[in-house]
Amino acid sequence: MQDLSKYFTPRDFRGKTKIVVQLWWIVYALLFKPSPQVMYGWRRFLLRLFGARIGKKVIIRPSAEITYPWKVCIGNYSWIGDNVVLYSLGDIKIGSNTVISQRSYICTGSHHYTKRNFPIYAKKIVIEDGCWLATDVFVAPGVLIETGTVVGARSSVFKDLKAFSIYAGSPAKFLKKREIE
């Protein structure tokens, strides 16, 4: 079992200094989270100020939580819903025209549970163009969700998902191909 007295966070794991991290949390708490719902441009500005690469007309709800904006890239016209968590210990890349619906959790980090010091790690998540993650979807570290994929509500994604397909369940399983009219 783990011995947390031996745990340490790797140097530069956060990608910025502790001061920048704390400054982001202050800005998030005072300026991002309480901003009126319609102030999408304001939230895009704040995220860009901290290094996020945010495309044009991206909609990010004020209740969304972004751990480290400098590790996030979101393409044009994408939507990030209410109470979505972008747990960006590692990089998160979200394509254009992609919807991450409310209460979804995009999780780039975890711990090596087989090691006594319980080391933390991060793996990049990529969600390509034209995807839709419905309500309350969990995406595990290192996953690739290919173009045009739909993931059903309350699904858990632990493995890569193929393009233009529909998946659902925990773990997410292939249901059928996605046909676009």
C-alpha positions in Angstrom: 0.0 0.0 0.0 1.1 3.6 -0.4 3.1 5.5 2.1 2.2 9.2 1.6 5.0 10.4 3.8 7.2 9.5 0.8 5.0 11.3 -1.8 6.4 14.4 -3.6 5.1 16.4 -6.5 7.7 16.4 -9.4 9.5 19.6 -10.2 7.7 21.7 -12.8 4.7 19.3 -12.7 2.3 22.3 -12.7 4.0 23.9 -15.7 4.2 27.3 -13.9 5.4 28.7 -10.6 3.4 28.3 -7.4 2.8 32.1 -7.6 1.2 31.9 -11.1 -0.9 28.9 -10.0 -2.2 30.8 -6.9 -2.8 33.9 -9.0 -4.9 31.8 -11.4 -7.0 30.5 -8.6 -7.6 34.0 -7.3 -8.6 35.2 -10.8 -10.8 32.2 -11.2 -12.5 32.7 -7.9 -13.0 36.5 -8.2 -13.3 37.2 -11.9 -14.1 34.0 -13.9 -16.6 32.0 -11.7 -18.8 34.9 -10.7 -18.9 36.4 -14.2 -22.4 36.7 -15.7 -23.4 33.8 -17.9 -23.3 35.8 -21.2 -19.7 37.0 -20.7 -18.1 34.3 -22.8 -15.6 36.8 -24.3 -14.5 37.8 -20.8 -13.8 34.2 -19.8 -11.9 33.5 -23.0 -9.8 36.6 -22.3 -9.0 35.5 -18.8 -8.0 32.0 -19.9 -5.9 33.4 -22.8 -4.2 35.7 -20.2 -3.0 32.6 -18.4 -1.8 30.9 -21.6 -4.8 28.9 -22.7 -5.2 28.6 -26.5 -8.9 29.3 -27.1 -10.4 29.5 -30.5 -13.0 32.0 -31.7 -16.6 32.0 -30.4 -15.8 29.3 -27.8 -18.5 29.1 -25.2 -17.3 28.4 -21.7 -19.8 28.5 -18.8 -18.8 30.3 -15.6 -19.2 27.2 -13.5 -16.6 25.3 -15.6 -13.4 24.5 -13.7 -10.0 24.7 -15.5 -7.1 23.5 -13.3 -4.1 24.9 -15.3 -5.3 27.0 -18.3 -1.8 27.0 -19.8 -2.2 23.3 -20.5 -5.6 23.7 -22.4 -6.3 24.2 -26.1 -9.9 24.5 -27.4 -10.7 24.9 -31.1 -13.2 27.3 -32.7 -16.9 27.2 -31.9 -16.6 24.6 -29.2 -18.8 24.6 -26.0 -17.7 23.8 -22.5 -20.9 23.2 -20.3 -21.9 23.9 -16.8 -19.7 22.3 -14.1 -17.4 20.7 -16.6 -14.0 20.0 -15.0 -10.9 20.2 -17.3 -8.4 18.6 -14.8 -5.4 19.8 -16.8 -2.5 18.3 -14.9 -1.5 17.3 -18.4 -2.4 18.8 -21.7 -6.0 18.8 -22.9 -6.7 19.5 -26.6 -10.3 19.9 -27.6 -11.0 20.3 -31.3 -13.4 22.7 -33.1 -17.1 22.4 -33.0 -16.9 20.0 -30.0 -19.4 20.0 -27.1 -18.4 18.9 -23.6 -21.7 18.8 -21.8 -22.5 19.6 -18.2 -20.8 17.8 -15.3 -18.3 16.0 -17.6 -14.8 15.4 -16.1 -11.8 15.4 -18.4 -9.0 13.9 -16.1 -5.4 14.0 -17.3 -3.9 12.9 -14.0 -3.7 10.0 -11.6 -1.3 8.1 -9.3 0.8 5.0 -9.8 -1.0 2.9 -7.1 1.6 0.0 -7.4 4.4 2.2 -6.0 4.9 2.9 -2.4 5.4 6.7 -2.8 2.2 6.9 -4.8 3.7 9.2 -7.5 1.4 11.4 -9.5 1.5 11.4 -13.3 -0.3 13.2 -16.2 -1.2 12.0 -19.7 -2.5 14.2 -22.5 -6.2 13.9 -23.6 -7.2 14.7 -27.1 -10.9 15.2 -28.1 -10.9 15.9 -31.8 -13.3 18.1 -34.0 -17.0 17.6 -34.0 -17.3 15.4 -30.9 -20.1 15.5 -28.4 -19.6 14.3 -24.9 -23.1 14.2 -23.3 -23.9 14.9 -19.6 -21.5 13.5 -16.9 -18.9 11.8 -19.1 -15.6 10.8 -17.5 -12.5 10.7 -19.7 -9.4 9.0 -18.3 -5.7 10.1 -18.8 -4.1 9.4 -22.1 -7.4 8.9 -24.1 -7.9 10.0 -27.7 -11.5 10.6 -28.9 -11.4 10.8 -32.7 -13.4 13.2 -34.9 -17.2 13.1 -34.9 -17.6 10.7 -32.0 -20.6 10.9 -29.6 -20.2 9.6 -26.0 -23.5 8.9 -24.2 -24.5 10.4 -20.9 -22.8 9.0 -17.7 -20.3 7.1 -19.7 -16.7 6.4 -18.7 -14.0 6.5 -21.3 -10.8 4.5 -20.5 -9.6 3.7 -24.0 -9.3 5.5 -27.4 -12.6 5.9 -29.3 -12.8 5.6 -33.1 -14.1 8.4 -35.4 -17.8 8.9 -36.3 -19.0 6.4 -33.8 -21.4 6.4 -30.9 -20.3 4.9 -27.5 -22.1 4.6 -24.2 -21.6 2.9 -20.8 -19.1 2.4 -18.2 -16.7 1.5 -19.6 -17.8 3.1 -22.9 -18.7 0.5 -25.6 -19.2 0.9 -29.3 -22.9 1.1 -30.2 -23.0 2.1 -33.9 -21.5 4.4 -36.5 -22.6 8.0 -36.4 -24.3 9.1 -39.6 -24.5 12.8 -40.4 -27.2 14.1 -42.6 
